[in-house]
Amino acid sequence: MFGTIHELLRNLFKKPMTVRFPLESIPIPEGYRGEHSFEIDKCMSCGLCSRVCPNRAIELVEVQKKDKEKYPKTYPRIDLGKCCFCGLCEDICPTGALKLTKNFFLSTFDSKSVIKEPIKDENLA
């Protein structure tokens, strides 16, 4: 009984091991690979990102008709549901158009919301 009380008092004044997520968060370390960020103006449509992707999560697609004049090439569509966040696409991109951010809030019930189109449609946002 004495051991239990001793352990209780010792842990009573310690800092808690857990954080109150989402109110609190632990700091994200450098080099963390989260959601993709894509800059279409930097992309030269080389297709290296789709060729190097081990899960075939990146597919080159044409943009919608309204943006076709400004962006006539094919650009990467990323399916985050298939992605293993290995970072090979970021490493191989010669212009730095693809970057992996620290955003890890990717949970959703809608499987279509994890597909990142080359140009975000304002009507869907």
Buried (B, 14 or more C-beta within 10 A) or exposed (E): EEEEEEEEEEEEEEEEEEEEEEEEEEEEEEEEBBBBEBEBEEBEBBBBBBEBBEEEBBBBEBBEEEBEEEBEBBBBBBBBBBBEBBBBBBEBBEEEBBBBEEEEEEEEEEEEEBBBBBBEEEEEE
